[in-house]
Amino acid sequence: MKKMSMILAFLAALMIAGGALALTDTEAETAARAYVPTTATLVKSEMDDGMHELTFRVEATGEKYEIKVDPATGAVVKIESEIKGASNARSTTLTDENVAAAVEAAYPGAEIVRKDEQIDDGNHEIEVFLVTDGLYGTLDLNAETGAILERELYVGQYSTDGMMTEEAARAQIATLKPGAEIVKIKLDEDDGRYFWEGDATLNGSRYEFAINATTGDMVEWERD
């Protein structure tokens, strides 16, 4: 009986310790608020795929933020935002200098790795892939005003010795091919250039992929 009591007491202590280590909703909100405007209001907090996912809204602009926080570390891992109805550019008037200035204003010191023009429902947008010391990902800009329409940013280091880390490559695939699940991935070299290559599944099909490890461009996505 004494031995059983000791075991029960030990298990209880483990449960208490585990609870103490669990990230609370308040702690998750505190971490997330470092990445949203001070005027943002928390509208939802839930667990999704093992992550704390917090949704904020800025009433003045209608902008919505979704922040993912790792419950194991308490660190923010992903930042997304969107302003509905703000994509109203009927042409592309921003110069490269204008784009650089808009990105610099939002993320001082950021490096633009890639810039693409695109049209969404007749509205002109400019998508940039940026890298800062601790953040990387995409911004969609209004092609006339430079206003940020959407952002999808990851918290972490994008590259090591000028090349994407595996973590960054996985995040890039998630950005370019939403819903894809990576089966295998490895770093490969071809004529002095490096690529993250591997296999992934999407919508029941299997694909071979390759991402330029320097620029993040997807150079291959073929059904296996």
SEDO-647646 format. One record per residue (C-alpha): x, y, z negated. Coordinates in steps of 0.02 Angstrom, whole numbers, padded with zeros to 5 digits, always signed. Each point is the difference from the previous one (the first is absolute). Example, Ala and Ser with C-alpha at 12.3 -4.5 7.8 and 13.67 -1.06 7.14 Angstrom:
BEGIN
+00615-00225-00390 +00069+00172+00033 
***
This chain:
BEGIN
+00000+00000+00000 +00142+00119-00045 +00084-00037+00166 -00161+00034+00096 -00022+00166-00092 +00176+00051+00049 -00035-00042+00183 -00163+00099-00001 +00088+00148-00081 +00137-00008+00132 -00127-00004+00142 -00094+00146-00076 +00162+00099-00010 +00033-00035+00184 -00174+00059+00046 +00023+00160-00098 +00171+00030+00077 -00068-00032+00174 -00142+00121-00030 +00122+00132-00058 +00096-00017+00162 -00154+00013+00111 -00021+00167+00088 -00153+00093-00061 -00117+00098+00113 +00060+00160-00083 +00182-00042+00033 -00040-00043+00181 -00090+00167+00021 +00145+00095-00075 +00120-00082+00123 -00115+00032+00147 -00029+00184-00040 +00182+00038+00038 -00044-00027+00185 -00165+00094+00016 -00046+00186-00013 -00035+00063-00176 -00178+00041+00053 -00037-00181+00048 -00138-00091-00095 +00009-00186-00036 -00154-00083+00074 +00043-00185-00009 +00127-00115-00082 +00004-00187+00033 +00113-00151+00023 +00025-00051+00182 +00116-00141+00055 +00091+00008-00165 +00028+00188+00007 -00080+00145-00090 -00087+00100+00136 -00056+00175-00047 -00106+00113+00111 +00007+00189-00021 -00096+00137+00090 +00040+00184+00023 -00169+00086+00009 +00066+00162+00077 +00070-00088+00154 -00095-00165+00002 +00166-00093-00001 -00001-00176-00071 +00153-00085-00074 +00025-00185-00037 +00148-00041-00110 +00063-00175-00037 +00093-00032-00162 +00095-00160-00043 -00069-00062-00167 +00162-00092-00038 +00112+00153+00014 -00119+00146-00016 +00074+00073+00160 -00097+00073+00146 +00033-00103+00156 -00114+00075+00133 -00085+00167+00035 -00140+00023+00126 -00107+00152+00038 -00128+00055+00127 -00099+00157+00041 -00155-00043+00099 -00057+00124+00132 +00165+00094+00003 +00060-00076+00164 -00065+00132+00120 +00148+00040+00114 -00045-00004+00184 +00179+00021+00057 +00178-00018-00062 +00077+00169-00033 +00123-00040-00140 +00183+00006+00049 +00131-00115-00073 +00050+00145-00113 -00180+00020-00059 -00012-00186-00040 +00165+00004-00095 -00059+00152-00099 -00165-00084-00046 +00088-00157-00060 +00131+00101-00095 -00137+00100-00087 -00085-00158-00060 +00158-00103-00036 +00157+00108-00018 +00154-00085+00068 -00097-00131+00098 +00077-00073+00158 -00115-00031+00149 +00048-00169+00070 -00136-00011+00133 -00130+00118+00075 -00145-00054+00111 -00145+00095+00077 -00169-00086+00000 -00183+00037+00037 -00137-00063-00117 -00180+00026+00060 +00059+00145+00108 +00096+00082-00142 +00187+00024+00021 +00112-00057-00143 +00185-00019-00031 +00060-00149-00100 +00170+00010-00083 +00096-00133-00093 +00099+00086-00136 +00131-00053-00125 +00046+00089-00161 +00103-00051-00150 -00129-00114-00077 -00145+00010+00125 -00032-00058+00178 -00148-00024+00114 -00115+00090+00121 -00090+00168+00008 -00134+00042+00127 -00001+00186+00039 -00128+00110+00086 +00088+00035+00165 -00049+00185-00003 +00013+00050-00183 +00122-00126-00075 -00122-00042-00140 +00022-00175-00072 -00150-00105+00051 +00058-00167-00069 +00151-00068-00090 +00060-00176-00038 +00157+00006-00104 +00098-00130-00097 +00103+00034-00154 +00175-00074+00012 +00159+00007+00101 -00025-00015+00188 +00174-00049+00050 +00165-00070-00058 +00154+00051+00099 -00112+00077+00132 -00113-00153+00019 -00171-00040-00066 -00008-00112-00151 -00108-00156+00012 -00126+00087-00113 -00008+00146+00121 -00018-00116+00150 -00145-00090-00083 -00083+00166-00039 +00025+00058+00179 -00085-00157+00067 -00145+00031-00119 -00013+00177+00070 +00010-00049+00184 -00101-00162-00012 -00124+00018-00145 -00051-00169-00071 +00151-00093+00067 +00078-00128-00117 +00186-00033+00020 +00047-00184+00007 +00187+00025+00017 +00118+00146+00028 +00188+00018+00023 +00126+00130+00055 +00079-00038+00169 +00132+00084+00109 -00002+00018+00189 +00137+00094+00094 +00042+00104-00152 -00181+00044-00039 -00093-00070-00149 -00180-00061-00005 -00117-00070-00131 -00075-00152+00086 -00121-00135-00051 -00175-00072+00009 -00164+00068-00063 -00184-00046+00007 -00144+00118+00040 -00184-00043+00025 +00039-00185+00010 +00138+00016+00129 +00188-00015-00023 +00118+00130+00071 +00187+00024+00023 +00058+00175-00043 +00157+00105+00004 +00028+00172-00077 +00148+00112+00036 +00087+00004-00169 +00061+00179+00028 -00153+00089+00070 -00142-00109-00061 -00071-00018+00176 -00087-00165+00038 +00082-00071+00155 -00089-00167+00003 -00172-00062-00051 -00045-00155+00099 -00122-00140-00031 +00095-00160-00039 
***
